[in-house]
Amino acid sequence: MRKLLFILSLFIAVFFAAPTESSAQCPMCKISMESNLNNGGTAGKGLNKGILYLFSMPYLIIGGLGYYWYKNQKLVEGEESSEN
C-alpha cells in the first residue's frame, strides 16, 4: 500500500512539475487562438490546459478501475487461500 501511495504521489508531483506551456493544439486552433489573443481577446489563455485536462481523464479513469480490480483480485485470492 505504501509503495502504491509513493508511486501515485510521485506521478502527481511530476504532473504538476511539468512545463505549463504545451503545444497540444491543432495548427488551425493555434492560429485562431493566437489571432484572438493578438486582437485583445482572452479565449485562448486556458485552451492548452483544457486540452491536456481532457486528454488525461481517460487515463485516470482506467487507472482507477485497474486499481479497483487489483484490490478485488487480492481479496478474492486471500479468500481462496483461507478456504483451502
Stockholm file with secondary structure:
# STOCKHOLM 1.0

chainA/1-84         MRKLLFILSLFIAVFFAAPTESSAQCPMCKISMESNLNNGGTAGKGLNKGILYLFSMPYLIIGGLGYYWYKNQKLVEGEESSEN
#=GR chainA/1-84 SS CHHHHHHHHHHHHHHHHSCSCCCCSCHHHHHHHHHHHHTTCCTTTTHHHHHHHHHHHHHHHHHHHHHHHHHHHHHHHHHHHHHC
#=GC SS_cons        CHHHHHHHHHHHHHHHHSCSCCCCSCHHHHHHHHHHHHTTCCTTTTHHHHHHHHHHHHHHHHHHHHHHHHHHHHHHHHHHHHHC
//
